[in-house]
Amino acid sequence: MKNQIYKSIREQRKEAVINTFFDTVKKMSAKNPYVTNKEILAKAVNEQAPRFFINFESARRFVSLMARKKKLPMVNKNKLAMYKEIYRRYKERCKGEEGHYKMLEKIIEEPAPSFYLDESTFQGIIYKTLRERNSASCA
């Protein structure tokens, strides 16, 4: 069950990354037809994401750790920023009343400020997806 949820979120993220990339291509090339892929990627990776790409269990676990002021078991700066934003929204809505974890389901479905991905990861998702599409259309 957990793997199905994980794959579903992963597929949603992949689709959102591709859509954001192509939307950014359209916007930027309308202004400047000689824009480079690097410039497009730099802009697209910082665009707003349609949701936080994380499952409820992970969000609940990290919000709980942050509420208890425990050290988070990670070093990835993007994930840390994402969990801080989720926790900020959680605290804002709870107004001092802890334990309303059901609220996290709504929070993680809300638009996120960014994809919380490195440029290289964002690029990898795009190129891998395009390769998969090309190989499927050639077969």
TACOR-V247999 format. One record per residue. N is the residue number from 1. RES is the residue in one letter. SS is DSSP state (hx for helix, st for strand, lp for the rest). PSI is psi in radians with two decimals (none if undefined). Layout:
{{N | RES | SS | PSI} {N | RES | SS | PSI}}
//
This chain:
{{1 | M | lp | -0.83} {2 | K | hx | -0.72} {3 | N | hx | -0.61} {4 | Q | hx | -0.73} {5 | I | hx | -0.79} {6 | Y | hx | -0.80} {7 | K | hx | -0.68} {8 | S | hx | -0.80} {9 | I | hx | -0.69} {10 | R | hx | -0.74} {11 | E | hx | -0.71} {12 | Q | hx | -0.75} {13 | R | hx | -0.77} {14 | K | hx | -0.79} {15 | E | hx | -0.74} {16 | A | hx | -0.69} {17 | V | hx | -0.81} {18 | I | hx | -0.82} {19 | N | hx | -0.75} {20 | T | hx | -0.74} {21 | F | hx | -0.87} {22 | F | hx | -0.58} {23 | D | hx | -0.71} {24 | T | hx | -0.68} {25 | V | hx | -0.83} {26 | K | hx | -0.83} {27 | K | hx | -0.84} {28 | M | hx | -0.65} {29 | S | hx | -0.33} {30 | A | hx | -0.62} {31 | K | hx | -0.69} {32 | N | lp | 1.86} {33 | P | lp | -0.17} {34 | Y | lp | 0.54} {35 | V | lp | 2.49} {36 | T | lp | 2.80} {37 | N | hx | -0.65} {38 | K | hx | -0.74} {39 | E | hx | -0.71} {40 | I | hx | -0.80} {41 | L | hx | -0.75} {42 | A | hx | -0.66} {43 | K | hx | -0.79} {44 | A | hx | -0.67} {45 | V | lp | -0.40} {46 | N | lp | 0.08} {47 | E | lp | 2.80} {48 | Q | lp | 2.41} {49 | A | st | 2.64} {50 | P | lp | -0.31} {51 | R | lp | 3.03} {52 | F | lp | 2.18} {53 | F | lp | 1.36} {54 | I | lp | 2.63} {55 | N | lp | 2.86} {56 | F | hx | -0.72} {57 | E | hx | -0.78} {58 | S | hx | -0.74} {59 | A | hx | -0.80} {60 | R | hx | -0.77} {61 | R | hx | -0.81} {62 | F | hx | -0.60} {63 | V | hx | -0.70} {64 | S | hx | -0.77} {65 | L | hx | -0.75} {66 | M | hx | -0.68} {67 | A | hx | -0.59} {68 | R | lp | 0.11} {69 | K | lp | 0.67} {70 | K | lp | 2.76} {71 | K | lp | 2.34} {72 | L | lp | 2.35} {73 | P | lp | 1.08} {74 | M | lp | 2.79} {75 | V | lp | -0.15} {76 | N | lp | 2.03} {77 | K | hx | -0.56} {78 | N | hx | -0.77} {79 | K | hx | -0.70} {80 | L | hx | -0.78} {81 | A | hx | -0.69} {82 | M | hx | -0.81} {83 | Y | hx | -0.62} {84 | K | hx | -0.70} {85 | E | hx | -0.73} {86 | I | hx | -0.77} {87 | Y | hx | -0.69} {88 | R | hx | -0.80} {89 | R | hx | -0.68} {90 | Y | hx | -0.86} {91 | K | hx | -0.69} {92 | E | hx | -0.69} {93 | R | hx | -0.52} {94 | C | hx | -0.50} {95 | K | lp | 0.88} {96 | G | lp | -0.26} {97 | E | lp | 1.88} {98 | E | lp | 2.84} {99 | G | lp | 0.17} {100 | H | lp | 1.07} {101 | Y | lp | -0.36} {102 | K | hx | -0.53} {103 | M | hx | -0.47} {104 | L | hx | -0.55} {105 | E | hx | -0.72} {106 | K | hx | -0.73} {107 | I | hx | -0.79} {108 | I | hx | -0.27} {109 | E | hx | -0.17} {110 | E | lp | 2.76} {111 | P | lp | 2.43} {112 | A | st | 2.64} {113 | P | lp | -0.52} {114 | S | lp | -3.10} {115 | F | lp | -0.21} {116 | Y | lp | 0.82} {117 | L | lp | 2.61} {118 | D | lp | 2.74} {119 | E | hx | -0.69} {120 | S | hx | -0.65} {121 | T | hx | -0.76} {122 | F | hx | -0.81} {123 | Q | hx | -0.74} {124 | G | hx | -0.72} {125 | I | hx | -0.76} {126 | I | hx | -0.91} {127 | Y | hx | -0.70} {128 | K | hx | -0.75} {129 | T | hx | -0.75} {130 | L | hx | -0.68} {131 | R | hx | -0.76} {132 | E | hx | -0.74} {133 | R | hx | -0.73} {134 | N | hx | -0.74} {135 | S | hx | -0.55} {136 | A | hx | -0.63} {137 | S | hx | -0.41} {138 | C | hx | -0.40} {139 | A | lp | none}}
//
